Amino acid sequence: MATDTDNARKQAQAQFDTIKEMVEQLQTAQESNNNTDCEEAEQTIHDDPLEVDVRSDWYTPGDPDFSKPTEYKILLCTGGPAVRIIGDLSKFSEPENANLEYQDWFTPWEEYPLNSDDEQILLTYAQQFYFGE
């Protein structure tokens, strides 16, 4: 029996499959020490998302140590269905984790389940973006 989010879940799987291919191409290029291939693989990843955003925690106005972003979002596709990656940033504005989420029209965001190897692939993808100032 189909649910309201079956199409969105399928889209999340399709997005992850594409991410996995891009990360594999990046890792192959890095292992071969081919700068041109590395740059092409990195550019392919940078061109993939629709939007990359950050946000920060509550902090005292004027406190420079706390005004840095603490969370990130990479929007992969939108509408019905929509897929995004969200996670926390380190004090150096680098991704510490990555979660894949999906939703369809008028449904809440749901986490797409990944095993630890797939989580690492998603994190590697997210780490290709710059989240600092």
N, C-alpha and C positions, 0 to 999 in steps of 0.2 A: 504494500500500500504506500503510495507516494505521500510525502509530507510537504508542508509549505516551504521547506528549505532544501529539498532534494536537488533542485537545479543549482542552488547556491553552493551546496556541498560539492557537486560535480565540478563547478567552476573553480572552487578552492583546490581540488585535486589537479585540475588542468594547470592552474597557475603554479602549483608546487612542482609539477612535472617539468614545466618550462624553467623554473628557477634551478632545479636540479641539473638540467642540461647546461645552463649557463655557468653554474659553479664548477661542474666537471670540466668544461672548456677552460675556465680560468685556472684551475688546478693543473691541468695538463700543460698549459702554457707556462705556468710558474715552474713546473718540474723540468721543462725543456730549456729554461732560461732564455726564452725567445721574447725579447722586449716588444717586438711588433705584435706578436700574438697576445701577449699580456695586455697591452694597451687596447687591442681590439676587443678582448674578452671583458675588460673593465668598462669600456665604452658601451658595449652591448648591455651590461647590467645597469649602467647609469641611465640609459635611454629607456629602460623597461617600465618603471612605475609612472603613474599619472601625477603623483604628488608625494613629496617628502616633507613632513612636519615635525616639529618638536614642541614641547611645553615644559614648564618648570613647576616646582612645588611652591607651597606657601613659604614666604620669606619676609624678613623685615626690610622695608624699603631702604635702599641705599647700601645694603650689605652685599658687597661684590662677590663674596664666597658662595652665596646662595641663589644668585640670580641666573645661574646657568641652567640649561635644560636638563631635565631628569628623565624624560620619556620621549620616545619617538614613535612615529607612525609612517608607514610606507603604504600608500594607497595603490593597489595593483589594478583594480577595475571598479567601476561604480555603476549604480543603477540597480537593476534587478537581474542578476545578482551582483553583489559587491564583495570584494576580497581585499584584506589588508594584513599587514604585518605590524605588530605593536611590540614594544619592549622597553626595558629600562636602560638608561645611559649611565656610564661610570662618571666619576668626577672629572674625567678627561674627555667627556662627551663621546664615548665609544660604546656601542651596543654590548650589553652584558648578557642579554637573552633575547629570544625572538619567538613570538607566538603568531600562528596563522589563524585569522578569523574570517568568517563569512556571514552574509546575511542576504535575505531577499526582501522585497518590498514589505514594509510594515512588520518585519520580524526583528527581534533583537540580535545583536552580534553573538555568534557561537564560535567556540574554539574548535579548530580542526585538529583532530588528534594526530600527533606525530610521535614516532619512536625517537630515541636519543640520537641515532645517526641522522635522521631527517631534521631534527632540531638543530644539529650542528650545521647541516647544509643551509638551513634558513638563516642561521646566525652568520655564517660566512657571507652570504648574500648581503645581509644588512650591514655588515662591517665594511662593505665597499663604498658606503656613503659617508659624507662628511656632515656631522651634526653640530659642529662648534660654531663659534661666532664669526 
